[in-house]
């Protein structure tokens, strides 16, 4: 399995809204976070949901976001974070 | 596209039939008119040659437009307090859970978690809100089994009617 991102790398979640089933929460699309770890590789749920094989396995990352960046009116502590598990095909590299 | 062209040709054939008994002079005028119109006609015919479908770009939404959110995808939306009280599962709920396990096993492979989720996510907003956790599950399982042809609508309806009659 080839892995595109390493822990610590900045990534942007694709701002896509494809029809059908997917596991990428609406509220994080288009947002920038940091790869926290690689969780492994799993069948693509977007295909599995239709009874297809879901193969080949796709890298799944745990990505950390700052709550204050996800929610403009966030009232909790400024350093609060949230971690979301996101498949590689939903992530883009962030330059710089 | 092909449909529209087909309809057009049927109409022009009908026109030709009607025009048959025209006198010689009139026919000559008509033929001249047709000759004149000919180059115009040729253009769309050439255009209609093998057409490749353009890829549909459904995944990009301009940044100034609020993107659509499916009802189930409610993370971060305002909600009431979380009910922390545990409850015992009813027998039917345990059966639904067992059915999911059996349909998903390696030997059958008729169901998986992502299919279960897709079925639940396809519920209209009001039904999603009205149904309990395992009601959503059994709705999804039934939908997926109908989709795969494991059961038919008739079989399901007959079984429901029989159980309803027995419960009375």
Interface residues (C-beta under 8 A of the other chain):
Chain A: X14 X15 X16 X17 X18 X19 X20 X21 X25 X26 X27 X29 X30 X45 X46 X48 X49 X50 X51 X54 X70 X71
Chain B: X58 X59 X60 X61 X63 X67 X68 X69 X70 X73 X75 X76 X112 X113 X114 X115 X117 X118 X121 X148
